[in-house]
Amino acid sequence: MQNDEALSRAAAQIERARADTAKRPTIAGFFDEATNTISYVVHDPATSEAAIIDSVLDYAPNSGRTSFGSADLIIEYVETNDLKVTWLIETHAHADHISAAPYLQEKLGGKLSIGRDIIRVQEVFGKLFNAGTDFERDGSQFDHLFTDGEEFALGELKGIALHVPGHTPADMAFIIGDAAFVGDTIFMPDFGTARADFPGGDARQLFQSIRRLLSLPGETRLFLCHDYKAPGRDEYAWETTVKRQREENVHVKDGVTEEEFVEMRTSRDRTLDMPTLIMPSVQVNIRGGRLPEPEDNGVSYIKIPVNAV
């Protein structure tokens, strides 16, 4: 769970990176308009070691067909820049897109990683999809499970994982140099925050997680997992700062109390439809992005529970 010592270490790391450009990562964002998702390639300029964060597998819900156009753009970037992928990171088990991590791992290598509380998500959704005893609910589909405050290396750059539950129980933010990859905790200041009504979600936890992130140094660069282009804004955007969020975020800027946020978030979530791809996405992503095992005809099937959610 959250601990202030980890946050202090993250803040110190950010300050060091702000003072020394050699401690800052190079970041490329890849926007998938079909799912409003941004995937990132983050690398250390000194060693060319790279992490791929929140990749997207193209999926057509009307036909059930998968394709790799979005992932291939990432592969092209990695190969063109002669990068070595050491991490494939998921900020959480996404409900709006399927991860392309296994495909990218096959092509580029790297450790497939997620937060340790994916085990809780596997337990909940394993029951929902009646996955059976052959589906392991221990996170073993991933190569590494991050814990709160865990440090890791990306070449010569330092990274710290922070547990930021609320959207789901397993959400993690990853601080690399002076940049924070915050998943679905928060959006651009004019759009607000993520929903908290999925199984295991909690609006109060989400507020606390966001305030935890917003206690990082003001110039911390925040890289978001989604953008939906708020009304009045012409362009998609996915980079902001702690300072800007604290001053401008329409849901959780400074001065908004926890009770006010919980009331707003709970009321708003009641009006939202489930994401279009939640059934295929969660079902595959709790397996580390791997499709269910083919049945005796060689075809993989996605289950749709009827009247269960």
LOVEXGU-131933 format. One record per atom (N, C-alpha, C, O): x, y, z; residue in one letter. Coordinates in steps of 0.001 Angstrom, whole numbers, padded with zeros to 6 digits, always signed. Atoms other than C-alpha are relative to their C-alpha. Layout:
residues N
XYZA ...
//
This chain:
residues 309
+000858-001189+000000M +000000+000000+000000M +000894+001239+000000M +002118+001116-000047M -000753-001228+000147Q +001070+003621-000097Q +000888+000270+001213Q +000495+000037+002355Q -000849-000405-001107N +004026+004797+001945N +000723+001285-000363N +001186+001454-001491N -000547-001326+000256D +005389+008314+002295D +001481-000038-000340D +001972+000827-001065D -001425+000106+000280E +009013+007173+002193E +000234-000213-001491E +001174+000346-002056E -000113+000214+001447A +008514+005944-001386A -000254+001294-000752A +000430+001596-001731A +000313-001276+000640L +006982+009265-002329L +001162+000977+000145L +001477+001710-000792L -001151-000878-000221S +009923+011134-000812S +001144-000372-000933S +001806+000503-001491S -001056+000432+000916R +012352+009041-002826R -000330+000389-001431R +000548+000807-002185R +000415-000387+001353A +010342+009680-005982A +000212+001496-000214A +000708+001912-001261A -000168-001453+000115A +010350+013431-005329A +001471+000371-000126A +001829+001242-000918A -001431-000286+000076A +014110+013425-004748A +000560-000383-001361A +001401+000326-001914A -000445+000430+001327Q +014655+011502-007970Q -000387+001030-001061Q +000409+001362-001939Q +000478-001000+000967I +012576+014024-009904I +000840+001268+000085I +001212+001836-000942I -000803-001207-000168E +014517+016939-008454E +001394-000194-000588E +001927+000719-001218E -001321+000260+000576R +017824+015326-009425R -000060+000047-001519R +000826+000599-002172R +000134+000010+001460A +016571+014776-012958A -000263+001397-000543A +000200+001727-001635A +000237-001370+000446R +015342+018365-013211R +001308+000797-000037R +001468+001709-000848R -001267-000719-000081A +018846+019523-012279A +001044-000534-000977A +002039+000139-001246A -001004+000642+000856D +020680+017150-014644D -000710-000662-001170D -001386-001677-001003D +000718+000521+001171T +019408+016548-018172T +000393-001437-000326T -000381-002149-000966T -000421+001379+000262A +021393+013292-018340A -000861-001009+000749A -000867-002193+000412A +000854+000890-000786K +018953+011856-015791K -001457+000026-000464K -002339-000511+000206K +001352-000076+000535R +015899+012592-017949R -000171-000958-001176R +000735-001090-001998R +000214+000923+001109P +014371+010044-020325P -000440+000713-001275P -000949+001833-001233P +000599-000405+001269T +013536+010497-023996T -001312-000743-000147T -001368-001953+000074T +001353+000568-000023I +009805+009903-024493I -000685+000231-001333I -000699+001350-001846I +000814-000101+001215A +007738+009180-027600A -001386-000551+000302A -001520-001654+000831A +001381+000431-000208G +003944+008966-027427G -000640-000431-001310G -000412+000181-002353G +000693+000532+001167F +001805+006943-029844F -001494-000023+000307F -001952-000808+001137F +001421-000155-000298F -001867+007942-029917F -000838-000907-000889F -000725-000873-002114F +000936+000867+000710D -004482+005358-030887D -001388+000608+000119D -002020+000516+001172D +001269-000731-000066E -007614+007314-031770E -001189-000928+000196E -002198-000515+000768E +001120+000939-000148A -009829+004202-031887A -000334-000248+001461A -001497-000471+001798A +000231+000242-001426T -009383+003748-028121T +000410+001191+000862T +000341+001121+002089T -000450-001205-000720N -008097+007238-027174N +001123-000303+000978N +001229+000317+002036N -001092+000448-000858T -005042+005521-025709T +001332+000525-000507T +001575+000575-001713T -001371-000361+000352I -001471+006799-025629I +000936-001052+000562I +000951-001307+001766I -001080+000902-000388S +001328+004235-025567S +001309+000782-000038S +001441+001756-000780S -001269-000732-000080Y +004858+005319-024728Y +001186-000925-000199Y +001195-002069+000256Y -001333+000585-000029V +008385+004340-025596V +000887+000990+000752V +001044+002142+000347V -000819-000831-000891V +010657+005688-022864V +001402-000585-000019V +001573-001777+000236V -001337+000594+000009H +014404+005323-023190H +001047+000903+000615H +000891+002122+000697H -001161-000673-000567D +017682+006257-021580D +000930+000389-001147D +001447-000492-001833D -000860-000414+001109P +019698+008351-024062P +001423-000544+000103P +002086-000727-000918P -001384+000440-000172A +022980+007108-022576A +000212-001450-000419A +001265-001789-000960A -000169+001437+000258T +022368+003359-023007T -000953-000543-001050T -000777-001668-001517T +001052+000405+000948S +019361+003185-025383S -000896-001106+000537S -001636-001726-000225S +000961+000940-000585E +017563+000881-022940E -001371+000664+000054E -001493+001849+000362E +001340-000576+000170A +013818+001329-023363A -001060-000808+000732A -000923-002012+000952A +001220+000622-000520A +010474+000608-021743A -001151+000387-000926A -001226+001517-001410A +001238-000270+000733I +007198+000311-023636I -001130-000064+001016I -001284-001066+001716I +001043-000123-001013I +004234+001435-021523I -001372+000050-000670I -001621+000901-001525I +001417+000003+000404D +000550+000561-022202D -000179-000076-001521D -000754+000819-002140D +000135+000213+001444S +000735-000798-025739S -001422-000420-000363S -002198-000841+000495S +001354+000268+000489V -002369-001363-027887V +000037-001049-001114V +000785-000919-002084V +000275+000957+001072L -003420-004401-029916L -001274+000445-000706L -002298+000649-000054L +001192-000409+000748D -005842-003394-032667D -001013-001147+000007D -000675-002298-000270D +001054+001012-000106Y -009159-005209-032231Y -001292+000561-000570Y -001730+001644-000182Y +001260-000410+000619A -012318-004973-034337A -001146-000753+000672A -001300-001954+000451A +001044+000718-000744P -015322-005757-032096P -001088-000578-000887P -001758-001534-000496P +001062+000522+000863N -017662-006291-035041N +000385-001325-000653N -000489-002098-001046N -000440+001240+000640S -015539-009122-036455S +000811-000906+000915S +000985-002090+000629S -000876+000764-000879G -013353-010230-033550G +001411-000147-000536G +002178-000964-000026G -001328+000112+000589R -010254-009721-035689R +000997+000902+000731R +000683+002028+001119R -001090-000774-000559T -006958-008576-034225T +001002+000333-001103T +001123-000387-002093T -001058-000382+000940S -004184-006755-036072S +001046+000799+000767S +000862+001110+001943S -001176-000496-000722F -000868-005133-035254F +000512+001339-000506F +001680+001669-000297F -000449-001280+000539G -000754-001739-036959G +000560+000926+001057G +001624+001513+000862G -000463-000896-001067S -000433+000225-033712S +001309-000496+000599S +002231+000288+000824S -001221+000571-000575A +002176-002128-032284A +001167+000085-000977A +002306+000299-000561A -001074-000053+000990D +004150-002154-035538D +000616+001395-000097D +001799+001528-000412D -000562-001356-000042L +004536+001635-035325L +001024+000115+001125L +002055+000769+000970L -000943-000003-001126I +006219+001123-031960I +001258-000778-000369I +002373-000336-000091I -001155+000798+000409I +008449-001612-033364I +000883+000791-000966I +002108+000778-000850I -000761-000804+000955E +009468+000667-036230E +000806+001077+000714E +001969+001305+000382E -000704-001044-000746Y +010368+003448-033794Y +001177-000593+000774Y +002275-000038+000760Y -001060+000648-000785V +012377+001092-031569V +001159-000402-000899V +002320-000164-000566V -001064+000469+000887E +014291-000380-034477E +000717+001156-000692E +001936+001115-000859E -000613-001159+000660T +014885+002954-036229T +000977+000706+000928T +002012+001209+000489T -000852-000688-000966N +016377+004383-033041N +000970-000943+000717N +001660-000551+001659N -000944+000998-000529D +018327+001188-032264D -000097-000121+001519D +000908-000083+002228D +000239+000116-001436L +016757+000805-028828L -000044-001465+000423L -000344-002349-000380L +000091+001332-000595K +016923-002232-026547K -001111+000007+001041K -000998+000679+002066K +001142+000021-000907V +013607-002986-024854V +000286-000934+001171V +000535-002125+000982V -000214+000815-001197T +014067-004183-021279T -001264-000150+000850T -001360-001073+001660T +001249+000062-000759W +010588-003494-019851W -001199+000178-000936W -001179+001022-001833W +001329-000188+000589L +007032-003923-021157L -000942+000192+001175L -001275-000770+001867L +000706-000357-001230I +004953-002140-018521I -001467+000279-000289I -001804+000989-001236I +001425-000319+000010E +001195-002112-017990E -000310+000765+001284E +000008+000294+002376E +000355-000745-001208T -000086+000573-015620T -001140-000664+000760T -001278-000462+001966T +001077+000767-000623H -003130-001656-014936H -000603-000911-001068H -000178-000872-002223H +000705+000847+000969A -005413-004224-016604A -001086+000848-000656A -002153+001056-000080A +000863-000974+000671H -007089-001925-019115H -001360-000593-000371H -001483-001779-000679H +001354+000403+000364A -010824-002050-019809A -000433+000567-001344A -001565+000347-001775A +000399-000664+001241D -010761-000090-023060D +000857-000373-001198D +000578+000060-002316D -000787+000513+001119H -008081-001773-025159H +000736-001252+000443H +000978-001462+001631H -000777+001208-000256I -006221-005057-025429I +001481+000334-000115I +001893+001060-001020I -001437-000229+000025S -002521-005017-024662S +000657-000769-001144S +000271-001896-001456S -000807+000656+001026A -000060-005812-027451A +001317-000511+000567A +002214-000878-000193A -001281+000330-000616A +002669-006682-024944A +000560-001363-000434A +001758-001443-000706A -000598+001271+000425P +003027-010395-025884P +000575+000059-001415P +001632-000514-001674P -000495-000161+001365Y +003427-009501-029564Y +001303+000788+000001Y +002260+000411-000676Y -001207-000812-000072L +005978-006811-028736L +001134-000755+000683L +002296-000615+000302L -001027+000791-000683Q +007809-009143-026377Q +000622-001012-000957Q +001836-001217-000953Q -000505+000955+000982E +008106-011733-029126E +000948+000672-000992E +001947+000078-001398E -000788-000702+001007K +009530-009121-031514K +001219+000715+000589K +002263+000813-000055K -001002-000918-000536L +011604-006985-029141L +000606-000435+001323L +001632+000113+001728L -000482+000393-001318G +012089-008786-025808G -000576+000883+001094G -001535+001623+000875G +000448-000793-001143G +011664-007199-022389G -000824-000804+000981G -001440-001806+000615G +000796+000628-001056K +010034-008188-019100K -001401+000589+000022K -001563+001806+000123K +001397-000427-000089L +006233-008018-019082L -000358+000196+001468L -000234-000726+002274L +000125-000377-001409S +005303-006229-015863S -001281+000771+000269S -001814+001459-000602S +001218-000677-000455I +002322-004916-013896I +000062+000059+001521I +000951-000544+002122I +000043-000072-001453G +001420-004074-010291G -000442-001313+000635G -001209-002071+000042G +000276+001266-000672R +001192-006916-007775R -001488-000232+000254R -001927-001381+000310R +001416+000180-000286D -002489-006266-007081D -000800-000440-001219D -002026-000515-001152D +000686+000661+001118I -003308-007657-010526I -000629-001298+000494I -001613-001767-000078I +000549+001242-000551I -003929-010774-008432I -001437+000208+000454I -002284-000661+000249I +001371-000305-000428R -007021-009114-006933R -000928+000142-001197R -002065-000331-001171R +000804-000177+001208V -008262-008141-010390V -000261-001349-000666V -001368-001604-001141V +000174+001341+000576Q -007688-011689-011670Q -001049-000797+000764Q -001829-001538+000164Q +000970+000741-000805E -009730-013080-008793E -001422+000446-000318E -002316-000379-000504E +001341-000531+000265V -012695-010775-009436V -000470-000374-001399V -001576-000888-001567V +000437+000218+001370F -012771-011113-013204F +000105-001461-000412F -000590-001897-001329F -000006+001438+000245G -011800-014769-013194G -001350-000619+000330G -001831-001502-000379G +001342+000475-000360K -015105-015381-011406K -001037+000500-000994K -001912-000260-001409K +000973-000563+000929L -017028-013039-013718L -000017-000770-001313L -001083-001032-001870L -000084+000696+001282F -015778-014870-016810F +000005-001519+000156F +000198-002251-000815F +000054+001438-000267N -016044-018295-015146N +001201-000701-000632N +001067-001687-001357N -001209+000420+000701A -012445-018863-016173A +000452-001410+000345A +001224-002009-000405A -000363+001371-000336G -012096-022186-014371G +001330-000095+000726G +002052+000891+000870G -001194+000203-000818T -009265-023690-012375T +001288+000042-000811T +002371+000149-000235T -001215-000053+000808D -006858-023676-015318D +000542+001425-000131D +001675+001617-000573D -000448-001382+000032F -006666-019874-015101F +000627+000340+001347F -000064+000438+002361F -000724-000309-001235E -004004-019047-012526E -000267+001443+000421E -000158+002371-000380E +000305-001325-000547R -004925-016113-010289R +001125+000462+000928R +000886+000913+002048R -001170-000321-000821D -001406-015455-009037D +000976+000952-000680D +002093+001147-000200D -000870-000917+000717G +000019-012990-011557G +001098-000668-000800G +001972+000011-001338G -001084+000722+000671S +002168-015710-013116S +000017+000210-001509S +000960-000216-002176S +000016-000324+001428Q +001146-014530-016603Q +000977+001133-000329Q +001250+001405-001498Q -000925-001118+000151F +003568-011628-016052F +001378-000424+000497F +001507-001310+001342F -001365+000313-000408D +007338-011712-015691D +000383+000672+001300D +001257+000186+002019D -000357-000736-001210H +007427-009180-012869H -001229+000727+000528H -001993+001306-000244H +001090-000714-000659L +004921-007769-010368L +000608+001080+000893L +001328+000779+001845L -000557-001123-000753F +005787-004302-009041F -000763+000203+001306F -001974-000002+001378F +000585-000388-001279T +005177-003306-005432T +000196+001495+000224T +001030+002126-000425T -000080-001433-000278D +004682+000174-004013D +001390+000368+000509D +001903-000236+001451D -001308-000472-000416G +007977+002016-003727G +001162-000761-000595G +002318-000431-000331G -001081+000800+000582E +009936-000559-005704E +000807+000835-000993E +000251+001556-001821E -000887-000684+000926E +012945+000844-007520E +000415-000947-001124E +000551-002152-000914E -000462+000791+001135F +014021-000341-010963F +000891+000884-000860F +000930+002101-000683F -000933-000730+000847A +016552+000660-013591A -000450-000061-001447A -000977-001073-001911A +000153-000045+001451L +016166+001742-017191L +001322+000554-000517L +001502+001766-000635L -001355-000432+000297G +019765+001817-018311G +000592+000686+001210G +000621+000113+002299G -000559-000762-001118E +021392+004501-016166E -001051+000841+000714E -000739+001518+001694E +001077-000764-000625L +018026+006071-015305L -000618-000797+001149L -000655-002027+001125L +000674+000611-001136K +016253+005389-012022K -001511+000069-000188K -002046+001050-000706K +001456+000036+000019G +012618+004370-011801G -000544-000415+001341G +000105-001157+002079G +000697+000380-001232I +010180+004051-008902I -001464-000263-000348I -002092+000529-001051I +001405+000345+000195A +006776+002339-008954A -000808+000457+001211A -000407+000232+002353A +000893-000440-001074L +003945+003873-006920L -001373-000618-000204L -001919-000573-001306L +001346+000584+000049H +000673+002101-006133H -001020+001126+000121H -001012+001874+001099H +001001-001081+000008V -002226+004429-007013V -001385-000582-000304V -001942-000321-001370V +001289+000646+000245P -005458+002418-006636P -001154+000988+000004P -001013+002136+000427P +001224-000805+000020G -008964+003746-007126G -000758-000224-001273G -001934-000585-001241G +000603+000359+001283H -009667+003372-010819H -000181-001513-000040H -001264-002002-000359H +000048+001436-000288T -008848-000311-010252T +000900-000234+001208T +001649+000665+001591T -000872+000253-001149P -007128-001983-007283P +001470-000083-000364P +002329+000066+000505P -001373+000317+000383A -003973-002621-009316A +000739+001152-000663A +001873+000965-001103A -000642-001082+000742D -003189+000795-010810D +001341+000380+000616D +001495+000468+001834D -001329-000448-000397M +000448+001845-010692M +000375+001221-000823M -000044+001365-001972M -000672-001079+000729A +002292+005024-011641A +001487-000319+000010A +002008-000879+000975A -001424+000303+000122F +005874+004763-012830F +000764+001302-000215F +000555+002007-001202F -000822-001198+000063I +008351+007569-012163I +001340-000397-000613I +002061-001222-000050I -001279+000260+000658I +011304+007494-014583I +000667+001351-000233I +000175+002171-001009I -000621-001320+000057G +013702+010387-014202G -000944+001037+000573G -001376+000929+001720G +000918-001061-000457D +011515+013508-013986D -001403-000182-000561D -002223+000734-000486D +001283+000243+000660A +008543+011911-015770A -000805-001047+000767A -000252-002030+001260A +000898+000939-000667A +005539+010145-014242A -001042-000489-001001A -001743+000312-001620A +000984+000630+000881F +003417+007724-016278F -001122-000507+000899F -000960-001491+001620F +001000+000118-001058V +000157+007785-014374V -001215-000837-000387V -002185-000897+000370V +001108+000864+000374G -002131+005435-016302G -001317+000741-000054G -001406+001826-000628G +001349-000557+000070D -005837+006137-015817D -000415+000756+001253D -001604+001004+001454D +000396-000714-001212T -005692+007979-012506T -000573+001375-000317T -001537+001812+000313T +000325-001401+000236I -005999+011433-014032I +000127+000285-001493I +000911-000356-002194I -000042-000393+001403F -006615+013086-017407F +000508+001441-000105F +000961+002019+000884F -000396-001397+000161M -005790+016498-018874M -000859+000874+000916M -001994+000515+001228M +000722-000823-000975P -006838+019333-016556P -001422+000368-000418P -002296+000494+000439P +001346-000376+000435D -009854+020252-018711D -000953-001180-000112D -002135-000991-000402D +000877+001172+000074F -011183+016668-018669F -000191-000679+001354F -001209-001334+001580F +000242+000456-001366G -010647+015684-015048G +000694-001276+000399G +001922-001362+000377G -000537+001215-000615T -010215+012189-013665T -000696-001231-000547T -001720-001141-001225T +000533+001277+000459A -010863+008526-014361A -001193-000441+000846A -001382+000011+001975A +001132+000571-000730R -013970+006631-013357R +000509-000948+001081R +001656-001395+001046R -000393+000853-001127A -013942+004532-010186A -001061-001042+000314A -001144-001527+001443A +001124+000894-000262D -016948+002246-010614D +000192-001406-000547D -000752-002196-000525D -000266+001378+000384F -015298-000881-012035F +000109-000859+001262F +000345-000327+002347F -000178+000864-001178P -015178-003928-009721P +001342+000240+000674P +002389+000159+000033P -001212-000294-000746G -012657-003100-007011G +000397+001459-000033G +001325+001858+000670G -000280-001430+000037G -012667+000607-007890G -000552+000696+001229G -001434+000167+001907G +000419-000706-001203D -013117+003204-005169D +000320+001477-000166D +001488+001843-000294D -000209-001426+000241A -013607+006961-005576A +000845+000644+001091A +001646+001536+000812A -000783-000583-001090R -012154+007739-002155R +001483-000360-000156R +002361+000480+000043R -001376+000404+000257Q -009034+005727-002924Q +000588+000778-001171Q +001752+001178-001139Q -000484-000727+001164L -008769+007443-006288L +000417+001418+000381L +001468+001894-000049L -000353-001356-000456F -008808+010885-004655F +001330-000020+000740F +002200+000814+000490F -001228+000074-000789Q -006098+009842-002222Q +001208-000302-000879Q +002294+000234-000657Q -001094+000320+000917S -003988+008360-005017S +000388+001213-000834S +001572+001474-001045S -000292-001184+000804I -004308+011498-007131I +000718+001042+000836I +001698+001635+000384I -000670-000985-000850R -003401+013756-004221R +001430-000452+000327R +002327+000374+000497R -001362+000512-000198R -000419+011511-003613R +000890+000399-001172R +001997+000902-000977R -000774-000378+001182L +000757+012063-007182L +000215+001510-000073L +001280+001979-000474L -000091-001457+000103L +000042+015776-006965L +000821+000620+001125L +000978+001840+001177L -000953-000499-000991S +002338+016072-003954S +001441-000103-000498S +002370+000309+000197S -001322+000007+000620L +005287+015415-006273L +000372+001423-000411L -000499+002291-000463L -000407-001365+000381P +007339+018461-007356P -000828+000551-001158P -001206-000184-002071P +000911-000629+000955G +005328+020931-009419G +000394-000176-001449G -000480-000256-002312G -000459+000119+001380E +007483+020571-012549E +000076-001442-000485E +000521-001696-001604E +000051+001394+000445T +007082+016801-012655T -000840-000097-001260T -001964+000402-001303T +000741+000209+001242R +006045+015853-016181R -000929-001196+000165R -000481-002287+000519R +000984+001074-000092L +002852+013779-016176L -000399-000435-001404L -000788+000386-002235L +000379+000572+001286F +002177+011472-019118F -001215-000901+000216F -001167-001847+001003F +001301+000607-000237L -001425+010268-019371L -000249-001146-000962L +000315-001190-002055L +000299+001172+000830C -002820+007029-020747C -001111+000271-001010C -001221-000438-002010C +001132-000283+000895H -005886+008598-022402H -000203+001495-000158H +000140+002282+000724H +000550-001345+000140D -007205+011819-023842D -001245-000070-000876D -001274-000773-001886D +001287+000006+000693Y -010760+012481-025006Y -000353+001376-000574Y -001492+001609-000978Y +000168-001315+000605K -010301+016081-026220K -001248+000699+000546K -002311+000676-000074K +001114-000670-000669A -012515+018058-023858A -000641+001039-000911A +000029+001611-001770A +000684-000998+000827P -015141+020342-025410P +000737+001333+000009P +001146+001824+001061P -000698-001265+000131G -013543+023520-026727G +001477-000132-000311G +002135+000855-000641G -001410+000225+000333R -010126+021946-027269R +000090-000688-001361R -000614-001667-001608R -000074+000496+001370D -009104+021264-030879D +000936-001189-000173D +000741-002005-001075D -001025+001015+000186E -006137+018956-030389E +000002-000987+001173E -000331-000628+002303E -000257+000960-001066Y -005500+015772-028438Y +001284+000395+000724Y +002193+000975+000130Y -001182-000325-000805A -002975+016170-025622A +000154-001041+001096A -000831-001605+001571A -000211+001032-001022W -001373+013847-023108W +001189+000272+000903W +001593-000610+001662W -001066-000365-000931E +001451+015671-021335E -000394+001256+000753E -000863+002228+000161E +000297-001155-000840T +000956+018055-018433T +000984-000016+001167T +001973-000747+001120T -000882-000037-001169T +002577+018849-015070T -000826-000077+001275T -002032+000167+001272T +000657-000011-001308V +001766+018441-011406V -000542+001396+000304V -001678+001539+000757V +000421-001375-000302K +001601+022224-011047K -001284+000356-000743K -002210+000917-000157K +001184-000345+000777R -000920+022602-013844R -001222-000764+000497R -002314-000199+000567R +001128+000773-000522Q -003105+019809-012482Q -000506+000591+001309Q -001715+000685+001524Q +000419-000553-001290R -003127+021344-009025R -000741+001316-000174R -001625+001645+000618R +000637-001300+000224E -004151+024707-010449E -001275-000084-000825E -002166+000747-000649E +001041-000066+001013E -006584+023700-013192E -000908-001228-000105E -001969-001131-000721E +000805+001196+000260N -007934+020143-012993N -001441+000203+000465N -001684+000545+001622N +001396-000328-000270V -011714+020462-013158V -000625-000891+001071V -001669-000539+001620V +000551+000901-001014H -012289+017547-010768H +000762+000039+001320H +000171-000184+002377H -000800+000292-001181V -009424+017573-008310V +001108+001030+000225V +002146+000713+000804V -000997-001051-000248K -007542+020881-008295K +000044+000330+001492K -000829-000072+002261K -000129-000410-001403D -006344+022354-005019D -001274+000694+000463D -001837+001528-000245D +001214-000580-000561G -009271+023273-002807G -001194-000932-000054G -002146-000758+000708G +001078+000993+000055V -011513+020353-003809V +000217-000992+001137V +001296-001573+001257V -000124+000911-001129T -012185+018253-000712T -000253-001438-000443T -000817-001691-001508T +000235+001412+000284E -012247+014484-000603E -001489-000298-000120E -001905-001022-001024E +001440+000265+000041E -015977+014471+000136E -000627+000563-001272E -001487-000075-001879E +000516-000593+001236E -016691+016819-002772E +000360-000862-001201E -000466-001083-002087E -000426+000844+001121F -014667+014627-005119F -000785-001305-000034F -001251-001716-001097F +000711+001284-000043V -016315+011386-003970V -001439+000173-000471V -001946-000663-001220V +001371-000260+000434E -019784+012883-004453E -000054+000235-001502E -000913-000322-002185E -000024-000277+001429M -018902+014219-007909M +000279-001267-000799M -000421-001575-001763M -000433+001176+000766R -017145+011038-009056R -001076-001082+000024R -001349-001707-001001R +001030+001023-000121T -019859+008709-007755T -001219+000349-000843T -001765-000507-001538T +001156-000434+000789S -022655+010743-009324S +000297-000086-001489S -000539-000542-002270S -000363+000018+001422R -020814+011074-012623R +000093-001427-000531R -000356-001718-001640R -000185+001380+000462D -019949+007382-012812D -001330-000708-000242D -001419-001599-001088D +001321+000627+000206R -023629+006443-012519R -000554+000283-001393R -001422-000446-001875R +000522-000387+001321T -024217+008153-015875T +000789-000615-001151T +000397-000473-002309T -000906+000466+001045L -021424+006394-017774L -000347-001413-000448L -000643-002279+000376L +000103+001357+000528D -021834+003396-020049D +001318-000732+000221D +002360-000108+000418D -001224+000779-000049M -019349+000554-019814M +000807+000243-001276M +000220+000465-002335M -000803-000152+001217P -016407+000910-022229P -000367-001056-001044P -000702-002192-000705P +000393+000896+001096T -017101-000655-025622T +000767-001317+000036T +000198-002375-000235T -000849+001197+000088L -014221-003112-025347L +000283-000630+001360L +001241-001393+001486L -000336+000496-001331I -014407-003944-021633I +000024-001524+000065I +000904-002088+000715I +000048+001457-000101M -015365-007605-022119M +001219-000666-000640M +001875-001473+000020M -001226+000605+000532P -012595-008574-024536P +001259+000503+000689P +002190-000268+000922P -001241-000570-000530S -010059-006208-022990S +000383-000606+001339S +001493-001118+001489S -000343+000508-001327V -010224-007274-019356V +000266-001497-000051V +001187-001989+000602V -000139+001448+000103Q -010610-010933-020272Q +001384-000400-000513Q +001957-001395-000071Q -001321+000279+000564V -007380-010824-022285V +001100+000608+000873V +002134-000026+001086V -001065-000696-000720N -005418-008327-020195N +000333-000631+001347N +001472-000524+001802N -000341+000708-001246I -005701-010318-016953I +000844-001237-000292I +001411-001841+000618I -000884+001084+000436R -003897-013007-018952R +001327+000541-000552R +002049-000178-001242R -001228-000589+000496G -001028-010638-019704G -000064+000356-001472G +000967+000443-002138G +000165-000352+001405G -002477-009721-023100G -000094-001201-000922G -000091-001047-002144G +000090+001213+000822R -002745-013330-024273R -001459-000416-000155R -002232-000368+000801R +001360+000466+000250L -005924-014613-025870L -000261-001293+000752L +000676-002037+001039L +000316+001290-000605P -007762-017478-024188P +000499-001143-000872P +000589-001013-002093P -000494+001158+000740E -006450-020891-025167E -001002-000417-001078E -002206-000437-000824E +000911+000457+001053P -007876-022101-028507P -000770-001244+000428P -000255-002090+001159P +000803+001201-000262E -010670-024638-028278E +000345-001081-001027E +001271-000913-001820E -000398+001148+000816D -010670-027971-030105D -000049+000256-001501D +000466-000545-002280D +000015-000371+001419N -011344-026241-033440N +001107+000985-000356N +001169+001481-001481N -001123-000884+000259G -008228-024089-033077G -000310+001476+000123G +000549+002307-000175G +000423-001395-000079V -010174-020862-032442V -000084+000438+001470V -000589-000299+002317V +000177-000596-001328S -009930-018613-029350S -001338+000707+000064S -001784+001297-000920S +001311-000625-000182Y -013224-017341-027935Y +000023+000967+001171Y +000623+000695+002212Y +000221-000970-001063I -014093-014257-025890I -001394-000230+000561I -002371-000287-000185I +001307+000173-000636K -016882-014793-023363K -000670+001349+000269K -000007+002329+000607K +000788-001184-000361I -019632-012232-022884I -001025-000429+001045I -002035-001039+000694I +000991+000359-001024P -021412-012714-019543P -001265+000836-000181P -001195+002056-000324P +001275-000677+000249V -025086-011855-019965V -000658+000359+001337V -000809-000484+002221V +000684-000501-001199N -026813-009720-017310N +000810-000225+001288N +000247-000451+002359N -000849+000268-001171A -023837-010146-014981A +000645+001257+000551A +001153+001245+001672A -000586-001246-000484V -022614-006553-014710V -000982+001136-000208V -000683+002281+000134V 
//
